[in-house]
Amino acid sequence: MNRDREKMVTFTNGWSIDLDRVPTFTLDAFEWAILDAVDQGKRVVALFGVPTGQPEVTTLYVILAQDQENYLNAARTQIEGDRFPSLTPRCPQVHLFEREIAEQFGLVPGGHPWLKPVRSHRSWTGRDAWDRSPDQPILPGVSDFYRLGGDVHEVAVGPVHAGIIEPGHFRFQCHGEQVFHLEIALGYQHRGVEQAMRGGPHPRSIHYAETLAGDSTVAHATSYCQVIESLSHCQKTARAQTLRGVSLELERLANHVGDLGALANDVGFLPTASFCGRIRGDILNMTALLCGSRFGRGMIRPGGVGFDVDQARVTALLRQLDAAEKDAAVAVDLLWETPSVMSRFEGIGPLPRQVALDLGIVGPAARASGLSRDVRQDQPCGVFRFAHIPVSVYDTGDVFARAYIRWLEILQSMRFIRENLRAIPAGACQVPVGPLTPNGLVVALNEGWRGEVCHVAITDETGRFARYKIVDPSFHNWSALAYALRDQQISDFPLCNKSFNLSYCGHDL
Amino acid sequence: MMHILMHGLLLLIMPPLLLGVINKVKAWFGGRVGPPLLQPYSDLVKLMRKGMVLSETTTWVFRFGPVITLAAVILAGLVAPMGRFAAPVTFTGDLIFFAYLLGLARFFTTTAALDTGSPFEGMGAAREVAFACLTEPALFIALLVLAKISGSLTLADMLHGPMSGFPAQAAAPLILVAIGLFAVLLAETCRIPVDDPNTHLELTMIHEVMVLDHSGPLFGVILYTAALKLFILGTLLLHVIAPFQTGLAWLDWSLFLVQMLLLAAVVGVVESVMARLQMRHVPYLLVAALLSCGFGFLLLIG
C-alpha cells in the first residue's frame, strides 16, 4: 500500500482556523491518516460529511484529538459517487460516524459490518444508502435486529417504558436470564438540529444548542458560544469564563448526585435514593440562583454569560454548597458502607479498558474503565486553562467504578466551584459579538457531565454556518452500554443503563 | 362465634394497613413524610372505580386468574388461626390444604401472566415458579417441624402449641424455623431483598411484571391479594416468634393486632436498610431458608 504521509493541520480546542488550512487528502491517504493517528493513541472526535456544490461529490472531514499533547488535527477528502470504503473493521470507533454519513448523505461505507440507519430519517441529498423508495415510510426501530437463533429468545423493551424516561428500543438476545447480545435502536427523538443550524447563526441557534440534551444545557450552550466567539474573534472576560466554569460544574454536580440516587433506587436502596433526589434539587436551585433557570437556560450567551453575580449571591451559593456537600457525603457514604449495595454494584456490567479504547468511549464511563480522558485536562479551554481539575480514574469498569467516579468528580467539582467563586475576577459579564469570519473552521470541545461535547462549525464565504456538526457524548457511549451487557443478567440491565445514564435526544439530535 | 367474626373481619380489612405501615417506615428511613397510613385503601377504592383494558390476545384465564387467586388466598386465611384463637375452618391435615391453596393461587397468577403472551410476563412467571420451587419446600418443612413438636396435623393445634408452652428442647428448632419462615414471607410477598414492589423497571421485576397487563378492578384485586398473603404468612410467623397469650380475649386480640403491625414495621425496616439482591443470588437466600427449616427438623428428630 502506498502510504501518502501528508500532514494534517494542527490546532487547538476553541480556536478557529481558515478552512484553506485543512489539507485535502486522497481517499487512500485520508484512511491511512486516521488509522495511523488512532495507532498513535489519537482518538476520533468527529467524522462527518459536508455537502459540496455538486450533488455527486461529498467532502468528508475528520477531527482527531491528541490528548497527551493537547492539540487537535483535521483533514478532509472528496468522495465522488455513492460509496467509500468503510474503516470500521480496522478502526471500530468510527462505526457510528460511518452509519451516520450513510444515512445523511446516502453514501455506502463498503464493508461496514453492521450498516443500519442511526436515526431513521431521510437523507439530505436524495440518495439513499439502503435504496428505499421515497414514498416508503422510514420509522425508527423498524428494522432487522441481530439474531443468534436456536434456543436464544428475544426480549424487546421500549420505546414505551414503564417509567417516565426517553424513548429507545432495546433488543436482547437471551438464554434464560443471561444476555448474549443487546442491540439498541434509537432515533425516536430526532429533530434535525444539525440541519436547522445551517445558514445560522440565527437568534434561535442558541436555544437549539441549549435543548440538544436538556440535562447538558450548559455544556452544549458553552460549546456553541465558543464556536461563535472564536469565529468572530471575540475576547470574553475572565469573569464570564469563571461563571461559565461554575455553571458547568454545577450541572455536573446536579446530574452526578442525581445519578447516584437513581443507582441506589434501582437496587431498591431507599435512603440514598430519597436523599440524593433532594440534594439534586438543592443543586439545581443553586443554578437557578445564578440565572433563574434550574437547568441553566439563559446563563451561557455568546460573548459571555447572560447573568452576572453580586457578592450576596456568591455568599448564598457558597453557603448552599457547604450544606449540599455535607448532606451528599452522608447519603453517598451510606452506599459504599452497605454490603448489599456493593454486591449489586461490583463486577456488574464491566467495560474492559481495551474495549473502551477501541470504541472511543468518553466521559466518566471511559474514566471508570481506566482511561484518563477528560476534556478539561486534555483539551482545556475557558477557565479550565487556568484552574485545573484533577482527573478521577478508576480501573474496574463496572457499575461500582462508574458510580465511584461520579462521587470523586462531585468532590472535585465542589472544590473547583468554591475556589473559583471566592476569587471571581472583576469585569463585564458579556461583551458584544461581531460577525463570523467567512471560510473558517472551529472545533469547540467541553467536558459535559456525560463526557465530551463536541461542536464543529464550518462557515461559508458569507460567514454563515455551511455545516454545524454536533457530537454528544451519548453518541460514543451507547455502544459501550451494549457491550457491557454481554454475559450479564437481564435483570441487571436497568442498573447498567443507569450507570451510563446516556441521553436519547443528545444522540438523536 | 364472636371470634370467628373477628377473624373474618380482620382477615378482610386489615391487610392493606400493613402495606401502609411498611410504606410509612420506608418513608421515615428516606427522610420523607410518605403517603398516609390508609393510602392503600384509597388506592384500592380508586382502582375499583376505574375501567379495564383487556388485550385481544388474552382469554378467560387472564380475567379469572386474579379472582381465583383471591378466593384461594382468602380460603387459606380462613384455615390459618390468628393469635390463640381457633380458625373458622379446621380439620386434620389442613396444613396440606393451606399450602396447596397458596400453590393454587400462584398457579393462577402465573397462568394469567402467560396468557398475555408478553415476553415480560413470561419472564416474570418463570422467575416466580423458579423461586417457588425453593419457598414451598421451606414452608412444608417448617410446618413439618411444628407438626412434630405438637404431634398434631391440624394447623390450629400445631400453631397454638401446648397450653404449658413449648418444651425447652423445641426452642432451637423453632428459632431456625422462624428464620426460614421470615425469608419465605419476604419472598412470597415480593418484598426487598427478593423483589422490589416499588420498581418501575420491567426487567428486574418478579411479581409486578406478571401483572403489568392487569388494570382497574382486576389490578385492585391483585394488590389486595398480595396484602392478604402478607397478612396470612404474617399470622403464621407470629405464632412461632411471639406465642404470647394472656387469657383475656380482648387483650389477646389487641396483642395480635400490635404484633402484626410491629411485624409490618420490621419488614419496612428490612426494606429500608438493604438493597435488593442480584437476581441470581435470590436462590441463595431461599436455599438458606430451606436449610434453616431443614436443620430445625433434624434437631427435632435427632
Chai-1 contact restraints between the chains, C-beta under 6 A:
chainA,res_idxA,chainB,res_idxB,connection_type,confidence,min_distance_angstrom,max_distance_angstrom,comment,restraint_id
A,V155,B,P119,contact,1.0,0.0,6.0,A-B,restraint_1
A,A162,B,H200,contact,1.0,0.0,6.0,A-B,restraint_2
A,A162,B,E202,contact,1.0,0.0,6.0,A-B,restraint_3
A,G163,B,H200,contact,1.0,0.0,6.0,A-B,restraint_4
A,V267,B,A275,contact,1.0,0.0,6.0,A-B,restraint_5
A,V267,B,R276,contact,1.0,0.0,6.0,A-B,restraint_6
A,G268,B,I192,contact,1.0,0.0,6.0,A-B,restraint_7
A,G268,B,D196,contact,1.0,0.0,6.0,A-B,restraint_8
A,G268,B,A275,contact,1.0,0.0,6.0,A-B,restraint_9
A,G268,B,R276,contact,1.0,0.0,6.0,A-B,restraint_10
A,F269,B,A275,contact,1.0,0.0,6.0,A-B,restraint_11
A,L270,B,K26,contact,1.0,0.0,6.0,A-B,restraint_12
A,L270,B,G30,contact,1.0,0.0,6.0,A-B,restraint_13
A,L270,B,S272,contact,1.0,0.0,6.0,A-B,restraint_14
A,P271,B,F29,contact,1.0,0.0,6.0,A-B,restraint_15
A,P271,B,G30,contact,1.0,0.0,6.0,A-B,restraint_16
A,S274,B,G30,contact,1.0,0.0,6.0,A-B,restraint_17
A,S274,B,G31,contact,1.0,0.0,6.0,A-B,restraint_18
A,S274,B,R32,contact,1.0,0.0,6.0,A-B,restraint_19
A,S340,B,M274,contact,1.0,0.0,6.0,A-B,restraint_20
A,S340,B,A275,contact,1.0,0.0,6.0,A-B,restraint_21
A,V341,B,A275,contact,1.0,0.0,6.0,A-B,restraint_22
A,R344,B,A275,contact,1.0,0.0,6.0,A-B,restraint_23
A,R344,B,Q278,contact,1.0,0.0,6.0,A-B,restraint_24
A,Q489,B,M279,contact,1.0,0.0,6.0,A-B,restraint_25
A,Q489,B,R280,contact,1.0,0.0,6.0,A-B,restraint_26
A,I490,B,L203,contact,1.0,0.0,6.0,A-B,restraint_27
A,S491,B,L203,contact,1.0,0.0,6.0,A-B,restraint_28
A,S491,B,T204,contact,1.0,0.0,6.0,A-B,restraint_29
A,S491,B,M279,contact,1.0,0.0,6.0,A-B,restraint_30
A,F493,B,L203,contact,1.0,0.0,6.0,A-B,restraint_31
A,P494,B,L201,contact,1.0,0.0,6.0,A-B,restraint_32
A,P494,B,L203,contact,1.0,0.0,6.0,A-B,restraint_33
A,P494,B,T204,contact,1.0,0.0,6.0,A-B,restraint_34
